[in-house]
Amino acid sequence: MTDAPNDVTRAAQILKEHRESIDRLDAILVYTLGERFKHTQAVGKLKADHDLPPSDPAREEHQIARLEDLAKRADLDPDFAKKFLNFIIQEVIRHHKEHQA
Ligand SMILES: C=C(O[C@@H]1C=C(C(=O)O)C=C[C@H]1O)C(=O)O
């Protein structure tokens, strides 16, 4: 079935509004990640200064469990949330190893 011109205009408007929301949320994600990395870089320096290991598996396990719970409440796939956090943590650990090199 072909859309009436009004339907096309309305759909275009709805698409535009969703994309504006997506752009705003992407900006929040990027700024939030930037803030997170500022803290993890400070942790990396602290660890290097005090000869502490780059990774802390017990802390990670606790974070993953917490994030899975948050994801369920936020209607986000908990497996995706887990993969996403793991991806970020691996990058943080790489930075921490660089601090210690
Ligand atoms: C930031 C830390 O270092 C590592 C990175 C973590 C993270 O990005 O959340 C968590 C645990 C550590 O493996 C930390 O120990 O708190």
The ligand as a Tripos MOL2 file, in Angstrom:
@<TRIPOS>MOLECULE
LIG
   16    16     1     0     0
SMALL
NO_CHARGES

@<TRIPOS>ATOM
      1 C1         39.5120    1.0920   37.1830 C.2       1 LIG1
      2 C2         40.0780    0.0140   37.7270 C.2       1 LIG1
      3 O1         40.9060   -0.8480   36.9870 O.3       1 LIG1
      4 C3         40.4130   -1.8810   36.1400 C.3       1 LIG1
      5 C4         39.3180   -1.3700   35.2970 C.2       1 LIG1
      6 C5         38.0430   -1.3910   35.7480 C.2       1 LIG1
      7 C6         36.9840   -0.5450   35.0980 C.2       1 LIG1
      8 O2         37.2130   -0.0210   34.0130 O.co2     1 LIG1
      9 O3         35.9100   -0.3790   35.7120 O.co2     1 LIG1
     10 C7         37.7000   -2.1930   36.8490 C.2       1 LIG1
     11 C8         38.6190   -2.9680   37.4720 C.2       1 LIG1
     12 C9         40.0180   -3.0620   37.0170 C.3       1 LIG1
     13 O4         40.2240   -4.2900   36.3340 O.3       1 LIG1
     14 C10        39.9070   -0.3380   39.1490 C.2       1 LIG1
     15 O5         40.6400   -1.1940   39.6540 O.co2     1 LIG1
     16 O6         39.0020    0.2550   39.7820 O.co2     1 LIG1
@<TRIPOS>BOND
     1     1     2 2
     2     2     3 1
     3     2    14 1
     4     3     4 1
     5     4     5 1
     6     4    12 1
     7     5     6 2
     8     6     7 1
     9     6    10 1
    10     7     8 2
    11     7     9 1
    12    10    11 2
    13    11    12 1
    14    12    13 1
    15    14    15 2
    16    14    16 1
@<TRIPOS>SUBSTRUCTURE
     1 LIG1         1 GROUP 0 **** ****
